[in-house]
Each structure stands twice: as C-alpha cells, then as structure tokens.
Amino acid sequence: MVTNSDSEGRVSRVERGDTGVDWDAEAVTFDDEPDHGLRDPEVRRAWAERLEDWLPVRASDVLDLGCGTGSLALLAAERGHRVTGVDLSPAMVDRARAKLAGRAAVFLVGDAAAPPVGEERFDVVLVRHVLWALPDPARALRRWCGLLRPGGRLVLVEGVWGTVDPASIPVERLTGLLAPLVEDVRVERLSDDARLWGREVADERYAVVARPASR
C-alpha cells in the first residue's frame, strides 16, 4: 500500500512506510490515486491487460498480499479467479470486501510478510508495492514461495520511487533475492506505460513473474 511520488520526485510519508502511518485513516482516500482505485477506464484496462498476461488462463487460486482496497483482486475475480486478500488494515479490508461483494473472494486482516493462510494453497501470490517496505524481504519471499502449489508463480510489482532517500527495492536486488528460490524469472519494465499510473513517470517501476524451484 503506497502512493505515487509527487511531481517533484519527493516520496510521501506513506510511501516511506513510516511506522506512524494510520492505514485505516489512509483507506478513506486510498482509491484517489489512479493506480489504486483504477477509476479511470484507461488505467483499469491497462492493469487488466497486465493481469491477463501474469495470471493463469484457467480459474486459479490467487493470494493478493497487501491488497489495500482490493482493486487488483477485483480484476482477478472478474477473470474467474478465486481471490484471497490480506491486508494489515481492517479499514482497507472492509473496503475490499465491499468492492468484491458477491464474488469468489475472501479478505483477511493480517501481515503480508506472514499471512494467516495455509501452505501450498495458491496458484499465484500477487504482491504490489509491498516488498520494499518489509524489514526482511528475503524471509518474506521464502514464506511466499511456500504458499504456492507446485507449478505456482509469484507476481511481484515493485520499483524505486523518489530521488532523495528513495523508497525502493531495485530490480537487481529483488532478482538476486529470488535467485536461490526460483528456477524461472521474467522481468517486465512498467515505467514506460503511462496508462498504468495515470500519468508519465520517470522512476523505475517493474514486475517480476517467477516460478519457485521444484520441491
């Protein structure tokens, strides 16, 4: 759950993951960001196209960690996937539940780094703008790999925001952390697709799709 950096490249207090952030309070305006609420049809369509490529064709079990208000979860559910969302904020979870009411989706309050779900239950673990803020990303990645069924995949959307004390996990670091855990990694650069963000961006944004090594 992060917001975009402002036009001068500064990173907001929310993006920096400061411990004083009240995520329940942030839930009120969270969807105002174009890539959070996906209210603009063009932004929504851009994310739907990416998910079509990242997620399996068949109906699958998708775990959306740090799901926020459930905008990506909704896109996945609309494609027939069964979604479980986890977020630390009860207010975010309440909004996600309302957004996906009547769909094959369950939302839980919990820590994205150690979600309250069982091992080997999911075909996809989807995480957007969360890993960079975790104190031990390597440990989280190991945990997430263990949540996947054989043949499952991680879909990680991350980046580097801001120029002064940036909030980030560069792609080289993330792929390095994944190297001992996975056997197939694909990196997609997202910075040059303004439709995803509702505006042109100059910083580094990317997605990594990875399949854990056979167990």
C-alpha positions in Angstrom: 0.0 0.0 0.0 1.9 3.0 -1.2 1.1 6.2 -3.1 3.0 7.6 -6.0 5.8 10.1 -5.5 4.8 13.7 -6.3 5.7 15.7 -9.4 9.0 16.9 -7.8 10.1 13.3 -7.1 9.7 13.5 -3.3 8.4 10.4 -1.6 5.4 10.8 0.8 5.4 9.7 4.4 3.0 6.9 3.4 5.4 5.7 0.7 8.3 5.6 3.1 6.5 3.1 5.3 6.9 5.2 8.4 5.6 3.4 11.4 3.3 6.3 12.3 1.1 5.8 9.3 -2.5 5.2 10.1 -3.5 2.9 7.3 -7.1 2.9 8.5 -7.2 6.6 8.0 -5.5 6.3 4.6 -8.2 3.9 3.4 -10.6 6.9 3.1 -8.6 8.4 0.2 -6.5 5.4 -0.9 -8.5 4.9 -4.1 -8.0 8.5 -5.2 -4.6 7.5 -6.6 -5.2 6.5 -10.3 -3.3 3.1 -9.9 -5.0 2.4 -6.6 -8.7 2.9 -7.3 -8.5 2.2 -11.1 -11.4 4.5 -11.6 -10.1 5.8 -14.9 -11.2 3.3 -17.6 -7.8 3.5 -19.4 -5.9 2.8 -16.2 -8.2 0.0 -15.3 -7.8 -1.5 -18.8 -4.0 -1.3 -18.6 -3.9 -3.2 -15.3 -6.4 -5.8 -16.6 -4.2 -6.4 -19.6 -1.2 -7.0 -17.4 -3.1 -9.4 -15.1 -4.3 -11.3 -18.1 -0.7 -12.0 -19.0 0.6 -12.6 -15.5 -2.2 -14.9 -14.2 -3.1 -18.4 -15.4 -5.7 -18.8 -18.1 -7.7 -21.3 -16.1 -9.5 -20.3 -13.0 -7.0 -20.3 -10.2 -6.5 -19.5 -6.5 -4.8 -16.1 -6.2 -3.4 -14.7 -3.0 -3.2 -10.8 -3.1 -0.9 -9.7 -0.3 -1.1 -6.1 0.9 -4.3 -6.0 -1.1 -5.4 -2.5 0.0 -9.0 -1.8 -1.1 -9.0 -4.8 -3.5 -8.7 -3.1 -6.9 -6.4 -5.8 -8.4 -8.3 -8.5 -6.5 -11.4 -7.3 -8.3 -9.7 -7.5 -11.7 -8.6 -11.1 -10.9 -12.1 -12.1 -9.8 -13.6 -10.7 -12.9 -11.4 -13.1 -14.9 -12.9 -16.0 -12.9 -10.1 -16.5 -10.3 -10.8 -17.2 -6.7 -9.1 -14.5 -4.6 -7.9 -14.3 -1.0 -6.7 -10.8 0.0 -4.7 -10.0 3.1 -4.0 -6.5 4.5 -2.9 -5.2 7.8 -5.6 -2.5 7.9 -9.1 -3.5 8.9 -10.5 -0.4 7.1 -8.7 -1.5 3.9 -10.1 -5.0 4.2 -13.6 -3.6 4.8 -13.4 -1.6 1.6 -12.1 -4.6 -0.3 -14.9 -6.8 1.0 -17.5 -4.2 -0.1 -15.8 -3.8 -3.5 -15.9 -7.6 -4.2 -19.2 -8.4 -2.5 -20.9 -11.4 -4.2 -17.7 -12.6 -5.9 -15.4 -15.6 -5.1 -13.2 -13.6 -2.7 -12.2 -13.7 0.9 -10.3 -10.9 2.7 -8.4 -11.3 5.9 -6.7 -8.9 8.3 -3.1 -9.9 8.6 0.6 -9.3 8.0 1.6 -9.6 4.3 5.0 -11.0 5.4 3.4 -13.8 7.3 -0.1 -14.1 6.0 -2.7 -16.2 8.0 -3.2 -18.8 5.3 -2.0 -22.4 4.8 1.0 -23.7 2.9 0.7 -24.8 -0.8 -2.8 -23.4 -1.2 -2.4 -21.0 -4.0 -1.5 -20.9 -7.7 -0.4 -17.3 -7.6 0.9 -15.0 -5.0 0.3 -11.4 -6.2 2.1 -8.6 -4.3 2.1 -4.9 -5.4 4.2 -2.2 -3.8 4.7 -4.1 -0.5 8.0 -6.0 -0.5 10.2 -2.9 -0.5 8.7 -1.8 2.9 9.3 -5.1 4.7 12.2 -5.4 7.2 13.3 -8.8 5.9 12.2 -9.2 2.2 14.3 -12.4 1.8 12.4 -14.1 4.6 9.0 -12.9 3.1 9.9 -14.3 -0.3 10.7 -17.7 1.2 7.4 -17.7 3.0 5.5 -16.7 -0.1 7.1 -19.5 -2.1 5.9 -22.0 0.5 2.3 -20.8 0.0 2.4 -21.8 -3.7 1.3 -25.2 -5.1 3.8 -27.0 -7.3 3.9 -25.0 -10.6 2.6 -21.8 -9.0 4.0 -18.4 -9.6 4.9 -15.2 -7.8 3.8 -11.9 -9.4 5.7 -9.0 -7.7 5.2 -5.4 -8.8 7.8 -3.1 -7.3 10.0 -0.1 -8.1 12.2 2.8 -7.0 10.3 5.9 -6.1 11.9 9.3 -5.4 15.4 10.6 -5.8 16.3 11.7 -2.2 16.4 8.8 0.2 14.3 6.8 -2.2 11.7 4.2 -1.2 12.7 1.2 -3.2 13.8 -2.3 -4.0 15.7 -2.2 -7.3 15.1 -4.9 -9.7 18.7 -6.2 -9.4 18.2 -6.7 -5.6 14.9 -8.4 -6.0 16.1 -10.8 -8.7 19.1 -11.5 -6.5 16.9 -12.4 -3.5 14.8 -14.7 -5.8 17.8 -16.5 -7.4 18.2 -19.3 -4.8 14.4 -19.8 -4.6 13.2 -19.9 -8.2 14.1 -21.5 -11.5 12.3 -19.2 -13.9 12.2 -15.4 -13.7 10.7 -12.8 -16.1 11.1 -9.1 -15.6 8.8 -6.6 -17.2 9.6 -2.9 -17.2 6.4 -0.8 -16.4 7.8 2.7 -16.2 7.1 3.5 -19.9 3.5 2.5 -19.8 1.8 5.7 -18.6 -1.6 4.1 -18.7 -0.8 2.1 -15.6 -0.1 5.1 -13.5 -2.5 7.7 -15.0 0.5 9.9 -16.0 4.0 9.8 -17.3 6.6 8.6 -14.7 10.4 8.9 -14.7 11.3 6.5 -11.9 11.8 2.7 -12.1 8.7 0.5 -12.0 8.7 -3.1 -12.9 7.1 -6.5 -12.4 8.7 -9.9 -11.8 7.0 -13.1 -12.6 8.8 -16.1 -11.0 8.2 -19.8 -10.6 9.8 -21.4 -7.5 12.2 -24.3 -7.9 10.5 -27.7 -7.9 10.1 -29.1 -4.4 
